[in-house]
Amino acid sequence: MANERVKLVGPVVRDPELAEALVAAIEADNPGVEVFVDDRGGYIRIHTPQRCRITRKSLQEALGRPITLSRIEPELVSFAGRIRYIGDDEVLFYLERED
C-alpha cells in the first residue's frame, strides 16, 4: 500500500490562551483522534486528520468562562479544510461534504 499523505483540518489562531483551550476542547470532542499542534511563534496550527469537531460546551469548560463559537471566527488567522457551524453549539472543520 502506498504511503498516503494525511489530510489535516482545523483552526489556526494567534492567541495562545485560545489555542490552549481549543486543543483541550478538540481532544475532548474528538476522542481517539490524534491532535497535531504546531506553534510557529506568530500563530498556532491545531489540526486533526479529516474531521475536527469543537463544541461550545467543551470550549467553555477549557476556557473556564462563557464563549460563543462565533467569537472564535475573528480570532482565526486561517483554517484548513471547510468550516460549518451547527447551530450555536458546534463547529466542524472537514474535508468532504457529508450531505
MMTF fields as JSON, N, C-alpha, C and O atoms, coordinates in Angstrom:
{
  "mmtfVersion": "1.0.0",
  "mmtfProducer": "UNKNOWN",
  "numBonds": 395,
  "numAtoms": 396,
  "numGroups": 99,
  "numChains": 1,
  "numModels": 1,
  "chainsPerModel": [1],
  "groupsPerChain": [99],
  "chainIdList": ["A"],
  "bondAtomList": [4, 2, 8, 6, 12, 10, 16, 14, 20, 18, 24, 22, 28, 26, 32, 30, 36, 34, 40, 38, 44, 42, 48, 46, 52, 50, 56, 54, 60, 58, 64, 62, 68, 66, 72, 70, 76, 74, 80, 78, 84, 82, 88, 86, 92, 90, 96, 94, 100, 98, 104, 102, 108, 106, 112, 110, 116, 114, 120, 118, 124, 122, 128, 126, 132, 130, 136, 134, 140, 138, 144, 142, 148, 146, 152, 150, 156, 154, 160, 158, 164, 162, 168, 166, 172, 170, 176, 174, 180, 178, 184, 182, 188, 186, 192, 190, 196, 194, 200, 198, 204, 202, 208, 206, 212, 210, 216, 214, 220, 218, 224, 222, 228, 226, 232, 230, 236, 234, 240, 238, 244, 242, 248, 246, 252, 250, 256, 254, 260, 258, 264, 262, 268, 266, 272, 270, 276, 274, 280, 278, 284, 282, 288, 286, 292, 290, 296, 294, 300, 298, 304, 302, 308, 306, 312, 310, 316, 314, 320, 318, 324, 322, 328, 326, 332, 330, 336, 334, 340, 338, 344, 342, 348, 346, 352, 350, 356, 354, 360, 358, 364, 362, 368, 366, 372, 370, 376, 374, 380, 378, 384, 382, 388, 386, 392, 390],
  "bondOrderList": [1, 1, 1, 1, 1, 1, 1, 1, 1, 1, 1, 1, 1, 1, 1, 1, 1, 1, 1, 1, 1, 1, 1, 1, 1, 1, 1, 1, 1, 1, 1, 1, 1, 1, 1, 1, 1, 1, 1, 1, 1, 1, 1, 1, 1, 1, 1, 1, 1, 1, 1, 1, 1, 1, 1, 1, 1, 1, 1, 1, 1, 1, 1, 1, 1, 1, 1, 1, 1, 1, 1, 1, 1, 1, 1, 1, 1, 1, 1, 1, 1, 1, 1, 1, 1, 1, 1, 1, 1, 1, 1, 1, 1, 1, 1, 1, 1, 1],
  "groupList": [{"groupName": "MET", "atomNameList": ["N", "CA", "C", "O"], "elementList": ["N", "C", "C", "O"], "formalChargeList": [0, 0, 0, 0], "bondAtomList": [1, 0, 2, 1, 3, 2], "bondOrderList": [1, 1, 2], "singleLetterCode": "M", "chemCompType": "L-PEPTIDE LINKING"}, {"groupName": "ALA", "atomNameList": ["N", "CA", "C", "O"], "elementList": ["N", "C", "C", "O"], "formalChargeList": [0, 0, 0, 0], "bondAtomList": [1, 0, 2, 1, 3, 2], "bondOrderList": [1, 1, 2], "singleLetterCode": "A", "chemCompType": "L-PEPTIDE LINKING"}, {"groupName": "ASN", "atomNameList": ["N", "CA", "C", "O"], "elementList": ["N", "C", "C", "O"], "formalChargeList": [0, 0, 0, 0], "bondAtomList": [1, 0, 2, 1, 3, 2], "bondOrderList": [1, 1, 2], "singleLetterCode": "N", "chemCompType": "L-PEPTIDE LINKING"}, {"groupName": "GLU", "atomNameList": ["N", "CA", "C", "O"], "elementList": ["N", "C", "C", "O"], "formalChargeList": [0, 0, 0, 0], "bondAtomList": [1, 0, 2, 1, 3, 2], "bondOrderList": [1, 1, 2], "singleLetterCode": "E", "chemCompType": "L-PEPTIDE LINKING"}, {"groupName": "ARG", "atomNameList": ["N", "CA", "C", "O"], "elementList": ["N", "C", "C", "O"], "formalChargeList": [0, 0, 0, 0], "bondAtomList": [1, 0, 2, 1, 3, 2], "bondOrderList": [1, 1, 2], "singleLetterCode": "R", "chemCompType": "L-PEPTIDE LINKING"}, {"groupName": "VAL", "atomNameList": ["N", "CA", "C", "O"], "elementList": ["N", "C", "C", "O"], "formalChargeList": [0, 0, 0, 0], "bondAtomList": [1, 0, 2, 1, 3, 2], "bondOrderList": [1, 1, 2], "singleLetterCode": "V", "chemCompType": "L-PEPTIDE LINKING"}, {"groupName": "LYS", "atomNameList": ["N", "CA", "C", "O"], "elementList": ["N", "C", "C", "O"], "formalChargeList": [0, 0, 0, 0], "bondAtomList": [1, 0, 2, 1, 3, 2], "bondOrderList": [1, 1, 2], "singleLetterCode": "K", "chemCompType": "L-PEPTIDE LINKING"}, {"groupName": "LEU", "atomNameList": ["N", "CA", "C", "O"], "elementList": ["N", "C", "C", "O"], "formalChargeList": [0, 0, 0, 0], "bondAtomList": [1, 0, 2, 1, 3, 2], "bondOrderList": [1, 1, 2], "singleLetterCode": "L", "chemCompType": "L-PEPTIDE LINKING"}, {"groupName": "GLY", "atomNameList": ["N", "CA", "C", "O"], "elementList": ["N", "C", "C", "O"], "formalChargeList": [0, 0, 0, 0], "bondAtomList": [1, 0, 2, 1, 3, 2], "bondOrderList": [1, 1, 2], "singleLetterCode": "G", "chemCompType": "PEPTIDE LINKING"}, {"groupName": "PRO", "atomNameList": ["N", "CA", "C", "O"], "elementList": ["N", "C", "C", "O"], "formalChargeList": [0, 0, 0, 0], "bondAtomList": [1, 0, 2, 1, 3, 2], "bondOrderList": [1, 1, 2], "singleLetterCode": "P", "chemCompType": "L-PEPTIDE LINKING"}, {"groupName": "ASP", "atomNameList": ["N", "CA", "C", "O"], "elementList": ["N", "C", "C", "O"], "formalChargeList": [0, 0, 0, 0], "bondAtomList": [1, 0, 2, 1, 3, 2], "bondOrderList": [1, 1, 2], "singleLetterCode": "D", "chemCompType": "L-PEPTIDE LINKING"}, {"groupName": "ILE", "atomNameList": ["N", "CA", "C", "O"], "elementList": ["N", "C", "C", "O"], "formalChargeList": [0, 0, 0, 0], "bondAtomList": [1, 0, 2, 1, 3, 2], "bondOrderList": [1, 1, 2], "singleLetterCode": "I", "chemCompType": "L-PEPTIDE LINKING"}, {"groupName": "PHE", "atomNameList": ["N", "CA", "C", "O"], "elementList": ["N", "C", "C", "O"], "formalChargeList": [0, 0, 0, 0], "bondAtomList": [1, 0, 2, 1, 3, 2], "bondOrderList": [1, 1, 2], "singleLetterCode": "F", "chemCompType": "L-PEPTIDE LINKING"}, {"groupName": "TYR", "atomNameList": ["N", "CA", "C", "O"], "elementList": ["N", "C", "C", "O"], "formalChargeList": [0, 0, 0, 0], "bondAtomList": [1, 0, 2, 1, 3, 2], "bondOrderList": [1, 1, 2], "singleLetterCode": "Y", "chemCompType": "L-PEPTIDE LINKING"}, {"groupName": "HIS", "atomNameList": ["N", "CA", "C", "O"], "elementList": ["N", "C", "C", "O"], "formalChargeList": [0, 0, 0, 0], "bondAtomList": [1, 0, 2, 1, 3, 2], "bondOrderList": [1, 1, 2], "singleLetterCode": "H", "chemCompType": "L-PEPTIDE LINKING"}, {"groupName": "THR", "atomNameList": ["N", "CA", "C", "O"], "elementList": ["N", "C", "C", "O"], "formalChargeList": [0, 0, 0, 0], "bondAtomList": [1, 0, 2, 1, 3, 2], "bondOrderList": [1, 1, 2], "singleLetterCode": "T", "chemCompType": "L-PEPTIDE LINKING"}, {"groupName": "GLN", "atomNameList": ["N", "CA", "C", "O"], "elementList": ["N", "C", "C", "O"], "formalChargeList": [0, 0, 0, 0], "bondAtomList": [1, 0, 2, 1, 3, 2], "bondOrderList": [1, 1, 2], "singleLetterCode": "Q", "chemCompType": "L-PEPTIDE LINKING"}, {"groupName": "CYS", "atomNameList": ["N", "CA", "C", "O"], "elementList": ["N", "C", "C", "O"], "formalChargeList": [0, 0, 0, 0], "bondAtomList": [1, 0, 2, 1, 3, 2], "bondOrderList": [1, 1, 2], "singleLetterCode": "C", "chemCompType": "L-PEPTIDE LINKING"}, {"groupName": "SER", "atomNameList": ["N", "CA", "C", "O"], "elementList": ["N", "C", "C", "O"], "formalChargeList": [0, 0, 0, 0], "bondAtomList": [1, 0, 2, 1, 3, 2], "bondOrderList": [1, 1, 2], "singleLetterCode": "S", "chemCompType": "L-PEPTIDE LINKING"}],
  "groupTypeList": [0, 1, 2, 3, 4, 5, 6, 7, 5, 8, 9, 5, 5, 4, 10, 9, 3, 7, 1, 3, 1, 7, 5, 1, 1, 11, 3, 1, 10, 2, 9, 8, 5, 3, 5, 12, 5, 10, 10, 4, 8, 8, 13, 11, 4, 11, 14, 15, 9, 16, 4, 17, 4, 11, 15, 4, 6, 18, 7, 16, 3, 1, 7, 8, 4, 9, 11, 15, 7, 18, 4, 11, 3, 9, 3, 7, 5, 18, 12, 1, 8, 4, 11, 4, 13, 11, 8, 10, 10, 3, 5, 7, 12, 13, 7, 3, 4, 3, 10],
  "groupIdList": [1, 2, 3, 4, 5, 6, 7, 8, 9, 10, 11, 12, 13, 14, 15, 16, 17, 18, 19, 20, 21, 22, 23, 24, 25, 26, 27, 28, 29, 30, 31, 32, 33, 34, 35, 36, 37, 38, 39, 40, 41, 42, 43, 44, 45, 46, 47, 48, 49, 50, 51, 52, 53, 54, 55, 56, 57, 58, 59, 60, 61, 62, 63, 64, 65, 66, 67, 68, 69, 70, 71, 72, 73, 74, 75, 76, 77, 78, 79, 80, 81, 82, 83, 84, 85, 86, 87, 88, 89, 90, 91, 92, 93, 94, 95, 96, 97, 98, 99],
  "secStructList": [7, 7, 7, 7, 7, 7, 7, 3, 3, 3, 3, 3, 3, 1, 7, 2, 2, 2, 2, 2, 2, 2, 2, 2, 2, 2, 2, 2, 2, 1, 6, 6, 7, 7, 7, 3, 3, 3, 3, 7, 1, 1, 7, 3, 3, 3, 3, 3, 3, 1, 3, 3, 3, 3, 3, 2, 2, 2, 2, 2, 2, 2, 2, 6, 1, 7, 7, 7, 4, 4, 4, 6, 4, 4, 4, 3, 3, 3, 3, 3, 1, 3, 3, 3, 3, 3, 6, 6, 6, 3, 3, 3, 3, 3, 1, 1, 7, 7, 7],
  "xCoordList": [0.837, 0.0, 0.884, 1.84, 0.572, 1.369, 1.202, 0.136, 2.233, 2.194, 1.438, 1.986, 0.185, -0.629, -0.405, -0.234, -0.407, -0.256, -1.568, -2.631, -1.498, -2.687, -3.158, -2.365, -4.442, -5.011, -5.532, -6.36, -5.044, -5.387, -6.344, -6.295, -7.208, -8.147, -8.167, -7.841, -8.556, -8.69, -8.277, -7.867, -8.389, -8.137, -6.655, -5.812, -6.377, -5.064, -5.341, -6.065, -4.766, -5.043, -3.749, -2.683, -3.874, -2.716, -2.7, -1.631, -3.858, -3.992, -3.613, -4.304, -2.526, -2.085, -3.125, -3.264, -3.856, -4.881, -6.004, -6.452, -6.449, -7.493, -6.979, -7.708, -5.739, -5.157, -5.138, -5.499, -4.724, -4.676, -6.076, -6.251, -7.065, -8.444, -8.971, -9.677, -8.628, -9.066, -8.475, -9.168, -7.216, -6.59, -7.343, -7.667, -7.622, -8.353, -9.749, -10.192, -10.441, -11.786, -11.757, -12.597, -10.805, -10.696, -10.385, -10.94, -9.509, -9.213, -10.463, -10.703, -11.264, -12.49, -13.556, -14.27, -13.664, -14.731, -14.391, -15.258, -13.148, -12.702, -11.924, -10.732, -12.595, -11.876, -11.206, -11.768, -9.995, -9.258, -8.604, -7.998, -8.716, -8.144, -6.871, -6.844, -5.831, -4.578, -4.731, -5.211, -4.318, -4.38, -2.951, -2.062, -2.744, -1.433, -1.417, -2.287, -0.426, -0.278, 1.079, 2.112, 1.068, 2.29, 2.376, 1.722, 3.188, 3.351, 4.46, 5.631, 4.08, 5.033, 5.463, 6.059, 5.16, 5.536, 4.456, 3.86, 4.199, 3.18, 1.785, 0.802, 1.692, 0.397, 0.547, 1.648, -0.589, -0.597, -1.603, -2.786, -1.118, -1.988, -2.452, -1.647, -3.767, -4.331, -5.129, -6.163, -4.659, -5.282, -5.491, -4.799, -6.468, -6.739, -6.928, -7.209, -6.78, -6.998, -8.488, -9.346, -8.777, -10.075, -11.213, -11.949, -11.365, -12.534, -12.152, -11.46, -12.606, -12.281, -13.538, -14.008, -14.069, -15.299, -14.958, -14.111, -15.626, -15.462, -16.858, -17.657, -17.149, -18.436, -18.25, -17.196, -19.294, -19.267, -19.05, -18.296, -19.714, -19.604, -18.152, -17.67, -17.46, -16.075, -15.141, -14.203, -15.386, -14.544, -14.751, -13.784, -15.992, -16.267, -15.614, -15.057, -15.686, -15.046, -13.54, -12.93, -12.942, -11.487, -11.075, -10.034, -11.891, -11.579, -11.924, -11.315, -12.904, -13.351, -14.265, -14.438, -14.852, -15.787, -16.672, -16.331, -17.812, -18.704, -18.072, -17.341, -18.373, -17.936, -18.878, -19.355, -19.134, -19.894, -18.889, -17.804, -19.268, -18.351, -18.114, -17.045, -19.092, -18.894, -17.798, -17.248, -17.473, -16.39, -15.01, -14.067, -14.872, -13.544, -13.234, -12.064, -14.256, -14.002, -13.116, -12.187, -13.364, -12.454, -11.026, -10.086, -10.875, -9.548, -8.785, -7.592, -9.473, -8.821, -7.92, -8.379, -6.658, -5.728, -6.033, -5.963, -6.377, -6.679, -7.308, -7.5, -7.626, -8.038, -7.816, -7.737, -7.719, -7.547, -8.854, -9.478, -9.263, -10.498, -11.653, -11.461, -12.845, -14.068, -14.568, -14.19, -15.417, -15.943, -17.464, -18.033, -18.109, -19.568, -19.983, -19.53, -20.862, -21.429, -22.72, -23.554, -22.881, -24.088, -24.798, -24.524, -25.72, -26.378, -25.357, -24.359, -25.616, -24.685, -23.8, -23.004, -23.944, -23.298, -22.131, -21.437, -21.895, -20.843, -20.294, -21.032, -18.987, -18.348, -17.574, -16.988, -17.587, -16.943, -16.025, -16.444, -14.774, -13.828, -13.768, -13.647, -13.85, -13.914, -13.373, -13.186, -13.124, -12.615, -13.741, -13.822, -14.593, -15.633, -17.002, -17.229, -17.914, -19.297, -19.912, -19.658, -20.722, -21.346, -22.812, -23.454, -23.377, -24.809, -25.079, -26.237],
  "yCoordList": [-1.178, 0.0, 1.244, 1.326, 2.201, 3.42, 4.268, 4.27, 4.974, 5.862, 7.136, 8.006, 7.239, 8.398, 9.509, 9.261, 10.719, 11.879, 12.13, 12.183, 12.284, 12.515, 13.952, 14.889, 14.121, 15.458, 15.945, 15.288, 17.1, 17.649, 18.833, 19.573, 18.993, 20.108, 20.7, 20.023, 21.98, 22.608, 24.061, 24.593, 24.707, 26.141, 26.513, 25.713, 27.76, 28.382, 29.7, 30.545, 29.885, 31.077, 31.723, 31.107, 32.985, 33.706, 33.679, 33.604, 33.738, 33.866, 32.556, 31.551, 32.552, 31.32, 30.769, 29.552, 31.641, 31.183, 30.464, 29.395, 31.051, 30.42, 29.115, 28.124, 29.108, 27.895, 26.757, 25.626, 27.052, 26.034, 25.477, 24.269, 26.368, 25.934, 25.125, 24.134, 25.545, 24.805, 23.398, 22.442, 23.263, 21.936, 21.041, 19.898, 21.558, 20.766, 20.398, 19.263, 21.353, 21.104, 20.087, 19.188, 20.23, 19.299, 17.893, 16.921, 17.775, 16.456, 15.845, 14.647, 16.656, 16.163, 15.794, 14.805, 16.581, 16.399, 15.404, 15.04, 14.968, 14.027, 12.886, 12.721, 12.094, 11.036, 10.039, 9.639, 9.66, 8.667, 9.215, 8.461, 10.521, 11.147, 11.886, 12.588, 11.729, 12.431, 13.914, 14.275, 14.769, 16.222, 16.714, 16.464, 17.414, 17.964, 19.447, 20.196, 19.875, 21.275, 21.746, 21.174, 22.784, 23.325, 24.808, 25.639, 25.138, 26.521, 27.167, 26.815, 28.113, 28.792, 30.153, 30.95, 30.422, 31.701, 32.749, 33.227, 33.108, 34.115, 33.547, 34.287, 32.232, 31.568, 30.105, 29.555, 29.493, 28.11, 27.331, 27.668, 26.289, 25.406, 24.267, 23.646, 24.0, 22.899, 22.06, 22.504, 20.854, 20.056, 18.604, 18.067, 17.994, 16.569, 16.008, 16.764, 14.713, 14.13, 14.146, 13.735, 14.61, 14.519, 15.363, 16.003, 15.371, 15.99, 16.493, 15.8, 17.717, 18.309, 18.975, 19.978, 18.416, 18.91, 19.69, 19.267, 20.844, 21.64, 22.017, 22.566, 21.72, 22.123, 23.318, 23.506, 24.106, 25.272, 24.815, 25.437, 23.724, 23.225, 22.915, 23.35, 22.168, 21.793, 22.997, 23.081, 23.933, 25.125, 26.0, 26.536, 26.152, 26.929, 26.287, 26.981, 24.953, 24.25, 24.463, 24.665, 24.419, 24.605, 26.036, 26.258, 27.013, 28.416, 28.822, 29.732, 28.139, 28.498, 29.707, 30.354, 30.012, 31.141, 30.936, 30.168, 31.629, 31.509, 32.098, 33.087, 31.467, 31.962, 31.39, 30.261, 32.165, 31.643, 31.2, 31.768, 30.19, 29.698, 30.742, 30.763, 31.609, 32.65, 33.63, 34.333, 33.687, 34.563, 34.075, 34.866, 32.788, 32.31, 32.657, 32.735, 32.867, 33.128, 34.349, 34.269, 35.493, 36.633, 36.361, 37.045, 35.36, 35.012, 34.066, 33.834, 33.522, 32.607, 33.373, 34.262, 33.03, 33.558, 32.884, 33.486, 31.604, 30.774, 29.5, 29.348, 28.59, 27.251, 26.329, 26.767, 25.049, 24.045, 23.281, 22.905, 23.056, 22.345, 23.305, 24.498, 22.767, 23.567, 23.763, 23.017, 24.764, 25.031, 25.095, 25.656, 24.504, 24.55, 24.701, 23.961, 25.684, 25.866, 25.063, 25.13, 24.312, 23.537, 24.19, 23.889, 25.094, 25.879, 26.749, 27.164, 27.019, 27.812, 26.933, 27.433, 25.611, 24.7, 23.897, 23.232, 23.94, 23.1, 23.713, 24.295, 23.569, 23.938, 22.719, 21.975, 22.535, 21.368, 21.81, 22.52, 21.382, 21.546, 20.18, 19.163, 20.139, 18.861, 19.004, 20.117, 17.871, 17.873, 17.742, 18.52, 16.772, 16.467, 16.731, 16.511, 17.205, 17.405, 16.08, 15.055, 16.108, 14.882, 14.782, 13.791, 15.777, 15.748, 15.373, 15.31],
  "zCoordList": [0.0, 0.0, 0.0, 0.771, -0.853, -0.946, 0.307, 0.923, 0.676, 1.825, 1.437, 0.761, 1.867, 1.527, 2.535, 3.729, 2.046, 2.908, 3.649, 3.03, 4.953, 5.769, 5.57, 5.662, 5.3, 5.125, 6.464, 7.094, 6.895, 8.197, 8.053, 7.07, 9.043, 9.084, 10.483, 11.459, 10.577, 11.887, 11.87, 10.838, 13.038, 13.138, 13.241, 13.647, 12.856, 13.044, 13.751, 13.226, 14.948, 15.763, 16.253, 16.249, 16.675, 17.232, 18.759, 19.364, 19.377, 20.833, 21.535, 21.367, 22.32, 22.989, 23.975, 24.096, 24.679, 25.623, 24.869, 25.284, 23.774, 22.97, 22.368, 22.327, 21.904, 21.316, 22.335, 22.011, 23.548, 24.599, 24.879, 25.036, 24.938, 25.172, 23.986, 24.173, 22.774, 21.59, 21.566, 21.217, 21.929, 21.974, 22.957, 22.634, 24.154, 25.155, 24.656, 24.831, 24.038, 23.525, 22.388, 22.331, 21.498, 20.367, 20.86, 20.347, 21.841, 22.405, 23.033, 22.886, 23.734, 24.371, 23.341, 23.51, 22.283, 21.29, 20.183, 19.389, 20.127, 19.088, 19.735, 19.474, 20.583, 21.312, 20.364, 19.345, 20.736, 19.957, 18.703, 17.942, 18.474, 17.277, 17.672, 18.683, 16.885, 17.162, 16.833, 15.758, 17.769, 17.59, 17.367, 18.182, 16.258, 15.923, 16.262, 15.818, 17.05, 17.425, 16.93, 17.277, 16.122, 15.531, 15.883, 15.252, 16.899, 17.349, 16.533, 16.668, 15.687, 14.812, 15.35, 14.626, 16.623, 17.215, 17.003, 17.968, 15.763, 15.455, 15.327, 15.361, 15.181, 15.085, 15.485, 15.507, 15.799, 16.253, 15.41, 15.365, 14.747, 13.96, 14.866, 15.561, 14.85, 15.623, 14.636, 14.138, 14.352, 13.304, 13.715, 14.58, 13.063, 13.194, 11.785, 10.855, 11.617, 10.291, 9.892, 10.674, 8.705, 8.052, 8.631, 7.88, 9.967, 10.586, 11.969, 12.716, 12.32, 13.618, 14.177, 13.641, 15.242, 15.858, 17.122, 17.909, 17.317, 18.533, 19.016, 18.258, 20.286, 20.845, 21.776, 22.385, 21.863, 22.756, 24.195, 24.942, 24.581, 25.952, 26.323, 27.369, 25.47, 25.793, 25.746, 26.539, 24.823, 24.75, 25.986, 26.529, 26.434, 27.644, 28.866, 29.716, 28.95, 30.068, 30.052, 31.102, 28.878, 28.767, 29.093, 29.711, 28.677, 28.947, 30.378, 30.94, 30.955, 32.298, 32.309, 33.341, 31.155, 31.043, 29.817, 28.917, 29.788, 28.628, 27.361, 27.413, 26.231, 24.929, 23.867, 23.99, 22.846, 21.716, 20.651, 20.527, 19.897, 18.868, 17.788, 17.177, 17.543, 16.533, 16.952, 16.104, 18.249, 18.728, 18.314, 18.269, 18.01, 17.612, 16.162, 15.789, 15.336, 13.918, 13.689, 12.885, 14.37, 14.171, 14.652, 14.246, 15.519, 16.043, 15.113, 15.305, 14.11, 13.181, 12.223, 11.506, 12.214, 11.228, 9.902, 8.83, 10.023, 8.872, 9.4, 10.606, 8.505, 8.9, 7.715, 6.568, 8.016, 6.967, 6.817, 7.809, 5.583, 5.31, 5.116, 4.882, 5.216, 5.152, 6.571, 7.475, 6.771, 8.103, 8.022, 7.085, 9.034, 9.106, 10.563, 11.437, 10.807, 12.134, 12.211, 11.308, 13.277, 13.505, 14.677, 15.838, 14.347, 15.381, 16.089, 15.5, 17.359, 18.168, 19.04, 19.835, 18.883, 19.824, 19.282, 20.051, 17.968, 17.405, 16.12, 15.324, 15.938, 14.686, 14.198, 14.985, 12.892, 12.303, 11.168, 10.253, 11.241, 10.14, 9.463, 10.146, 8.143, 7.451, 6.036, 5.543, 5.387, 4.026, 3.008, 2.058, 3.207, 2.231, 2.824, 4.014, 1.985, 2.42, 2.803, 2.171, 3.843, 4.33, 3.968, 4.318, 3.272, 2.942, 1.515, 1.102]
}
